[in-house]
Amino acid sequence: MSKEEEKNLDREENESAREQPVDEASNGQKPKDEAAEDQQSDEQKKEREGAEKEVDYESLGKDELIESLEQRDEQIDELQQQLTETQDKHLRKVAELDNMKKRINRERTEIRQQAKIKALEDFLPINDDLQRTLNAAEGLEIDDKFLDGVKMVADKFDNVLKQNNVERIDETMVPFDVDKHEAMMRQPAEDKDVESNTVLQILENGYRIGNRTIRHAKVIVSE
């Protein structure tokens, strides 16, 4: 092949490459004009669907209008019922939570009360011994300083009991009460006017916190 023929062949290939059109679809992309038209078509479709859902009441007949309004009323009633049920469930949950809090507070208070009672019960025998010592010392010749020291300790015990709202059960000539007293024995009263089941003597003091008896008083009761 001559040089002249080679030049003619190269020129024909270059012209063929320039004339070949670019196929945008070959790389999987749509032309910009087609994409814009598709987007506009989708928006118009959505607008038509929304318009179809809206009821044109003016174009409806009387029966159709009544039926449409009844359907709307049924939907409103259904939504109202769902709202009421949701509110009821919410109120029940709130009530359950409130009851749980109250129950926990009661349990905490009960635990603290039990711990207090247990601690006081351990001290009561000591307080009883101090009271017995003071009662026994009334008719004896005992050093006043020693007796004053015992009284001081007994008074401190009494103050602790008062601070914890503890009341001593030590009254005599009162009706026997099973919630406060434990009858150790029965005997005739010296005074015939004393009624039966009257507390004549306290053998061991009892104690109460509010309406709760920590320890029943051991007593002698009249026949």
QUIQUIQUI-V745966 format. One record per residue. N is the residue number from 1. RES is the residue in three letters. PHI is phi in degrees with one decimal (* if undefined). PSI is psi in degrees with one decimal (999 if undefined). Layout:
n = {N:N}
res = {RES:RES}
phi = {PHI:PHI}
psi = {PSI:PSI}
This chain:
n = {1:2:3:4:5:6:7:8:9:10:11:12:13:14:15:16:17:18:19:20:21:22:23:24:25:26:27:28:29:30:31:32:33:34:35:36:37:38:39:40:41:42:43:44:45:46:47:48:49:50:51:52:53:54:55:56:57:58:59:60:61:62:63:64:65:66:67:68:69:70:71:72:73:74:75:76:77:78:79:80:81:82:83:84:85:86:87:88:89:90:91:92:93:94:95:96:97:98:99:100:101:102:103:104:105:106:107:108:109:110:111:112:113:114:115:116:117:118:119:120:121:122:123:124:125:126:127:128:129:130:131:132:133:134:135:136:137:138:139:140:141:142:143:144:145:146:147:148:149:150:151:152:153:154:155:156:157:158:159:160:161:162:163:164:165:166:167:168:169:170:171:172:173:174:175:176:177:178:179:180:181:182:183:184:185:186:187:188:189:190:191:192:193:194:195:196:197:198:199:200:201:202:203:204:205:206:207:208:209:210:211:212:213:214:215:216:217:218:219:220:221:222:223}
res = {MET:SER:LYS:GLU:GLU:GLU:LYS:ASN:LEU:ASP:ARG:GLU:GLU:ASN:GLU:SER:ALA:ARG:GLU:GLN:PRO:VAL:ASP:GLU:ALA:SER:ASN:GLY:GLN:LYS:PRO:LYS:ASP:GLU:ALA:ALA:GLU:ASP:GLN:GLN:SER:ASP:GLU:GLN:LYS:LYS:GLU:ARG:GLU:GLY:ALA:GLU:LYS:GLU:VAL:ASP:TYR:GLU:SER:LEU:GLY:LYS:ASP:GLU:LEU:ILE:GLU:SER:LEU:GLU:GLN:ARG:ASP:GLU:GLN:ILE:ASP:GLU:LEU:GLN:GLN:GLN:LEU:THR:GLU:THR:GLN:ASP:LYS:HIS:LEU:ARG:LYS:VAL:ALA:GLU:LEU:ASP:ASN:MET:LYS:LYS:ARG:ILE:ASN:ARG:GLU:ARG:THR:GLU:ILE:ARG:GLN:GLN:ALA:LYS:ILE:LYS:ALA:LEU:GLU:ASP:PHE:LEU:PRO:ILE:ASN:ASP:ASP:LEU:GLN:ARG:THR:LEU:ASN:ALA:ALA:GLU:GLY:LEU:GLU:ILE:ASP:ASP:LYS:PHE:LEU:ASP:GLY:VAL:LYS:MET:VAL:ALA:ASP:LYS:PHE:ASP:ASN:VAL:LEU:LYS:GLN:ASN:ASN:VAL:GLU:ARG:ILE:ASP:GLU:THR:MET:VAL:PRO:PHE:ASP:VAL:ASP:LYS:HIS:GLU:ALA:MET:MET:ARG:GLN:PRO:ALA:GLU:ASP:LYS:ASP:VAL:GLU:SER:ASN:THR:VAL:LEU:GLN:ILE:LEU:GLU:ASN:GLY:TYR:ARG:ILE:GLY:ASN:ARG:THR:ILE:ARG:HIS:ALA:LYS:VAL:ILE:VAL:SER:GLU}
phi = {*:-82.0:-63.4:-65.8:-68.4:-62.9:-64.2:-63.4:-66.9:-64.5:-65.2:-65.7:-66.5:-66.2:-65.7:-66.6:-68.3:-71.4:-78.4:-71.5:-74.9:-84.7:-94.1:-67.7:-76.7:-65.8:-98.3:82.6:-113.1:-85.6:-61.5:-61.6:-64.4:-66.1:-62.6:-63.9:-65.8:-63.6:-63.7:-65.2:-65.0:-63.5:-63.9:-65.2:-64.1:-63.4:-62.9:-65.5:-63.5:-65.4:-68.6:-65.5:-70.7:-72.6:-89.6:-88.8:-63.9:-67.4:-87.9:-86.6:-78.6:-60.8:-64.7:-64.9:-65.3:-62.2:-62.7:-64.1:-66.2:-64.1:-63.9:-63.6:-62.1:-64.2:-63.8:-63.4:-61.6:-64.9:-65.1:-64.4:-64.5:-62.8:-64.1:-62.5:-62.3:-64.1:-64.1:-62.7:-61.8:-63.8:-64.8:-63.8:-63.8:-63.5:-64.2:-62.2:-64.5:-64.7:-64.0:-64.4:-62.6:-63.8:-64.0:-64.0:-64.4:-63.9:-65.2:-63.3:-62.8:-64.8:-64.2:-63.6:-64.7:-64.2:-64.2:-64.3:-61.6:-61.2:-65.3:-67.8:-59.3:-69.5:-91.2:-59.2:-59.7:-66.7:-63.0:-62.5:-63.6:-64.2:-65.8:-65.2:-62.1:-65.1:-66.8:-71.1:-81.1:-63.4:-102.1:-116.4:-90.5:-124.0:-55.5:-62.3:-65.6:-64.6:-65.9:-63.7:-64.4:-65.6:-62.5:-62.9:-64.9:-63.8:-64.7:-63.9:-63.5:-62.7:-65.0:-63.2:-64.4:-66.5:-62.9:-99.2:59.9:-95.2:-108.9:-85.2:-100.2:-144.9:-81.6:-111.5:60.9:-121.3:-58.8:-65.5:-127.9:-63.2:-77.8:-120.8:-115.4:-125.2:-76.2:-91.6:-164.0:-120.7:-154.6:-67.6:-80.2:-65.4:-91.8:-67.5:-79.7:-72.4:-73.6:-68.3:61.4:-106.8:-71.6:-93.5:-151.1:-99.4:-86.7:-151.3:-62.9:-108.7:-143.3:-136.9:-120.9:63.3:-95.5:-108.3:-87.1:-77.1:-147.9:-71.4:-77.0:-88.3:-135.2:-106.0:-114.5:-73.2:-79.5}
psi = {136.2:166.8:-34.5:-39.1:-38.8:-40.6:-41.7:-38.1:-41.9:-39.1:-39.0:-38.4:-40.0:-41.5:-35.8:-36.9:-36.7:-33.7:-16.2:124.1:151.9:121.6:102.0:-23.9:-17.4:-25.9:15.3:9.3:142.0:153.2:154.1:-37.0:-42.9:-39.8:-42.1:-40.1:-38.9:-42.2:-42.8:-36.4:-40.8:-42.3:-41.7:-36.2:-43.1:-40.5:-40.0:-41.0:-41.4:-36.4:-34.9:-33.3:-30.9:133.7:126.4:93.3:-29.0:-28.0:-5.0:149.7:177.5:-50.0:-41.7:-38.1:-43.1:-44.4:-41.4:-42.2:-37.7:-38.9:-40.7:-41.5:-40.3:-40.2:-41.7:-44.0:-40.6:-43.9:-37.8:-40.2:-42.8:-39.6:-43.4:-44.0:-40.9:-42.1:-40.6:-43.5:-41.0:-44.3:-38.3:-41.2:-40.9:-43.1:-42.0:-41.9:-41.1:-42.7:-37.7:-42.0:-43.2:-41.7:-41.2:-41.2:-40.1:-41.5:-40.2:-43.8:-40.8:-40.5:-43.5:-39.8:-41.5:-41.1:-39.9:-45.7:-42.3:-42.7:-40.8:-37.9:-34.5:-25.2:-20.0:-43.1:-34.7:-43.1:-38.3:-41.5:-39.5:-41.3:-39.2:-39.5:-44.0:-40.3:-39.2:-26.4:-7.2:-37.4:13.7:157.1:101.1:146.4:130.0:-37.1:-40.4:-43.0:-38.0:-37.4:-41.1:-40.5:-39.0:-44.0:-41.5:-38.7:-36.7:-39.4:-42.1:-38.9:-38.7:-41.6:-41.0:-39.5:-27.9:15.2:36.0:128.8:138.5:136.9:99.8:17.7:142.2:167.3:35.4:154.5:142.5:132.7:117.6:-22.3:-14.8:-30.3:153.2:113.3:119.9:-29.6:164.1:144.9:157.3:142.7:145.6:-35.4:119.3:-16.4:-10.6:129.3:162.5:155.0:39.8:138.3:116.0:-36.0:144.0:117.1:-33.3:130.1:149.1:169.9:147.0:149.4:108.9:-124.2:8.7:126.5:121.5:-44.8:129.9:144.0:134.0:122.2:163.9:131.4:145.8:150.0:999}
